[in-house]
């Protein structure tokens, strides 16, 4: 969106109302069992529309996702609460039995980001040298930090490699747009997992077992949602979120007070959001071993999913499709980069017979982090959302190391 133009709707309450109406319309039409909408949603996942429609609103100037406070609120409050509620019914033993392929695909995604940076930089050096001329390589290091770890790792790379503010801003746009388009592709593929799994000849028994366990528990304990149940569900979700914030703030302050020579800020450990996600997930998993798990029978995961869909809409409103026109060469570089990442994942998935779920979540745990990895995981089944979080936390740990190594390789190529 042009910096001199104002969106038509600037009031966040009005924007929230628009997003709520959009989500309501998507789910109402998706629930139709006959006619046009039945055929339409055979090909277009409802979750994808919840993501793309707000992106279109932002791109045409109806709203401005960049200045809106809705995404930070959804990220910091609704995401932790949804993670707690989605974890209530989880069978941790079944998650652990998913096996090593999930971790292998995650590490493949990390390698794909590192290799993609080098390949894309070299390819654009041949196809369009001005795109990677001068100090451009420095900007790539910040995207590597974001696509392996997250925002804290991205900021760390900006400081380590002394990235100019203007260049940093351009690569933030590349990061957001390319990562969001890739997430849209993954959401589109999720309902087609069976076809992909037949192609890779994947063994999905562990994933199917986890889904069956959750569905069986839900069926055995299902009851009509009452007002006391709903208030209890909100108490658990929002109460645990409050606890996560309460614990995260002093912990971050303590870590920040440690000697600067330890450089802990480079490893996401001074990121409040990182600790909020960790604490919320931990509380949710702990509650799954208590009587609180019975709230799943009243629909705890459905309430959590509703919160997650609001987050999806606020993520979508961050994407500006018009940004492609500002510096198309950089976006071409980003597309090449993510293509290498995707290609390596496809190759390894075929070799080790990994299901699409592991590919999608392994990728998004790198590229999207803890804010969107559970969204992609939940697109396969709400019970699988915690798997996305666990892998994303691993990404936070690896982000600075791998992004720094990628930056050293890019510096060799760029000088």
N, C-alpha and C positions, 0 to 999 in steps of 0.2 A: 504494500500500500504506500502511496506517495506520502512523504512526511508532512507536506503542506495541506493534505486533505484530511478531513475529519470523517469518521464513520457516521452513518445515519443514526445508529443507536449507541449512545455513550454511557448510559446508565446501566451499571452492572445488574441491578435488579431486573431491568427490562431484558437484558441479555440472558439472564438466568431463566426468565419466563419463556423467551424464545427457544432456548435449549430444551426446556422441559416440554414445551409443545412439540418440538421436533422429535424428541425421544418418544413421547406419547403417540405421535402419528406413526412413527416407524413400527412400534410394537403393536399398535392396533392393526395396521395393514398387514404386518407379518403374521398375525393370528388368524387371518382369513383362510378358510379351508378350501375355497373354490374361487374360480374366476381369475381375473388378471393378476391380482396380487399373489395368488398361490403360484402362478407360473413365474412371476417376477422374482420372488424370493427363492425360487429353485436355483437361480443363477447368481443372484446378488445377496450376500449374507446381510442380515439385519444389522449386525455389529459394524459392518463396513459403512453402512449408511449413517449410523450414529457418529461415525468418525468423519466421513467425507462431507456431509451436509454443513456442519459448522465450519469446515475448511473453506467451502464455497462461500458461505456468509462472510468470512474474513477476507477472502480474495477479492470479492466484488465490492467491498467497502461498506457492507451492511453493519458489521461490527469490527472491533479492533482487538484481536486476541492478545497482542503484545502489551497493551496498556491495561487490559482488564485484570482485576484481582481474583477472578474466579478460578483460574488454574492453580495458583498457589494455595488457595483455600481447599480446593478439591484434593490436591496432592498431599497437603499436610494434615488434613482432617478426615476426608472421606476415604482416601486410600488406606491409611492405617486401620481405620474402623472396618473396612471391607475385608482386609486381610485377616483380622481377628475373627470375623464372622465366617469367612470361608475356611478358616483353619479349624473351626470348632468340630466339624464332622470328619476331619482328616484321619486316616489310618496311617500313622507315621511309619509303622512297620512295612506297610504296603508301598509307601513312597521310597523307603530305603531299598526295597526289592526291585525298584525300577532298573537297577543295575548300572554298570559303568558307562553305557552308551550315551546317557544324558551328559555326563561330564566330558566324554570324548567329543561330542558334538559342540559343547560349549567351548572347549579349548580349540577346536577346529575353527569356530567362529572368530576367536581371538587371533589365531594365526592368519585367517582370511583378511581381517582388518589390517594387520601388519603388512602382509604380502600385497594387499590391494593398494595400500598407500604408495609402495615402491613401484608397482606395475603401472598404476594410473599416472604417477609423476613422470615416469620414463615414456609412456605412450603419448602423453600430451606434449612432451618435449619434442616428439617427432611430428605429431599431427598439428599442433598449434603452439609453437615455442613461446609466444608472448604470454600464454596463460600461466606458465610455470617459471617465467623469467624473474630475475632478481631475488627478492626475499620471500617469494611465495611459499617456498618449502617450509618456512617457519609456521605459516598458517595451517599447513597440513598437520603439524604436530598437535595442534589443539583439537582437531577433529579426531585424531587417533586417540587422544586422551578421553574425549567424550564417548567415542564408539567402543572403547574397551572398558572404561571405568564409569565415568559420569561427569557431572558438572564440576565437581571439586578437582578431578583429575585434569579436566580441560583447563581450568584456571591455573592449575599448577604448571602445565606445559606452556601457557602464555608467559608465565614469569621465568621459567627455566630457559626458554629459548627466545626471550625478549621480543615477543610478537607485537608489532605496531597495532595500535588501537583500531585504526581503519581496516587494516588487513584482518584483524581478529573479528571485527563485525561482519565482514564479507564471508568469512568461513563459518561463523555462527549461522548465517543464512543458509549456507550449503549444508551444514550439519542438520539443521531443523528440517529443511525441505526434503532432502534425500532420505533421511532417516524416517520421516513420516510417510513418504511414498512407499518405502520398503515395508513399513509396518502395515500399510494398506494392502500391499500384495500378500503378506502373510495372513492377514485377516480374510482375504478373499480365498486363499488356498485352504484354510482350516476346514471348511465343510467338505472339501474334496480329499481329505486325508486318506480315505480308503483306497482311492485310485493310486495315489502316490505310494502307499505302503505295499500295494500289489507290485508296483514297478520295482521297488527296492527289495521285495520279498521279506519285508520286515516282520519280526516277531513282536506283536503287540499284546501278548498275553499278560504281561505285568501291568500295562496301562489299562487293559480291559478289566483285569482283576480289581484294580484300584477303583475304577468307575463302578463296578458291580457292588463292591463293598459299601461305597457311599450311597448308591441308590437303594441297596437293600436296607441299610440303616434308616434312610429317609422313609422308606415304605413301612417299616416296622413301627416307627415312632411318629408317623404323620398324624397331625391333628389340625383342626380348624384354628387359624390364628386368632387369638383373643387380644383385647387391649392390654391385659397384664403381660401376655407373652411378648407383644410388640415392645412394650416399655422395658421389659427385661432384656430383649435383644439389643435395643438401643443403649441400655445401661451398660451391657457387656462391651459392645463395640466402641461406643464413645468413651466409656470409662477407661477401657484399656488404652485408647488413644491418648486420653489425658495423662494416664500413668506413663506412657511412652515419652510424651513431651516433658513431663515432670522429671523423669530420670535422665533424659537426653541433655537437657540444658546444663545442669551442673557438671555432667561428665565431659561435655564439650569444653566448658570453661576450664575444667581441670587440665584436660589434654592441651588446650591452648596455652596454659601457664607453664608447661614443661619447657626445658631448654630449646631454643630455636634451632640449635645444631642437630636436634633429632629429626627436624623437618617432617613431623607427623602430619602437618597440614597438607602435605603432598599426597597422602595416602587415604584421603577421605575421612580420616579419623576426627577431624574438626568439623565435619559436616553434620549439622543437626539432623537433617533428613535421613542420612545414613543410619544414625542410631535410632531414630524414631521407627524406621522400617524394621530394624533388627529387633527392637524391644516389642513392637506390636506383633510381629510374627512369632516371637518366643512366647509371649503371653497367650496367643491364640493356640499354639501347639500344646502349651501346658494345660489350658482349659479343656482341650480335647480328651484329657484323661480324667476329667471331673464330671460332676452331674450337670455342669453347664452344657455339656454336649447334647443333652436332651432338647435344648432350644432349637436344634436342627430340625426336629420333628415339626416345630411350629413355623419353620421357614427362615431360619437365621441366614442360610446361604443365599436365599432369594433377596433378602434385605441387603446383604453384602453385595450381591450382583447389581442391584439397583444403584448402589453407591458407585460401583465400578463403572457403570454405564455413564453416569454423570461425569466421572473422571475422563472417560473416553471422549465425550463431547468437548470437554475443556481442552483436552490434548489436541483434538482436531482443529479447534479455533486458533491454534498457534501457527498453522500452516498457511503460507501466502503463496499461492500458485503463480502469482504475477511476478514474484521475485526472480523467476527464471530469466526475465528480460533484462535484469540489471547487469549481470556479468555471466552470460551463458557459458563461456569457456570453463569457469570454475564449476558450474553445475554439471557440465559434461565430464569433468574430472571426477566429480562426486559419483556420477552414475557409473563410470568405469570402475571406480573404487569398490562400490557396493556390489557390482557385478562379479568382480573377482572373489569377494567375500562369499557371495551366493553360490558361485561356481564351485569353489572349494568345498563348501558344505554339501552340495549335491553329490560331488565325487565321493567324499568320505561316507555320506549316508548310503550310497549305493554299495560301496566296498564292505561296510560293516553291517549292512542291512538294518539301518536305523529308521524308525518311523518318522513321519513328517513332524509329529509333535516334538521330538527331540531336536530336529533341525530348526524348527520355528522358534522354540523357546531358547535353544542354545544361541541362536542368532540375536534374538531380541534382548536376552540377558546382557549381551555385549553392547549392541547398538542403542538400545532404548533404556537399559538399566531398570532399576526397581520400580520406576513409575509406570512402565509399560509392559515389562516382561510378564507380570501376572495377568495383564489384559489379554495378551496373545495366548497365554496358557489357558485362561478361562474360556477362550473362544473354542477350545477343544472340549473342555468340561470344567464347570466351576470348581470341582474338587481338585483340579490340577494347578490352580493358581499359585499355591505355596511353592510348587516346584520352580516356577519362574522367579519367585523371590529369592529362594535359596541359591540359585545359579547367579542371579544379579549381584547378590552380596559377594560371591566369589569374584565377580567382575570388578567390584570396587577394590578388592585386595590386589588384583593383578594390574589394574589400570595404569598406575604410574610407571611401574617397571617396564611393561611392554610398550607403552606410549613413548617413554624416554628412549628405549632402544630403537624404536621406529624413527624417532627424531634424529638420532645419530646417523642412521642410514640415509635419511633424506638430506641431512647436511652434507654428507659425502657426495650425493648426487647433485646438490644445488650449488656446490662451490667448485 
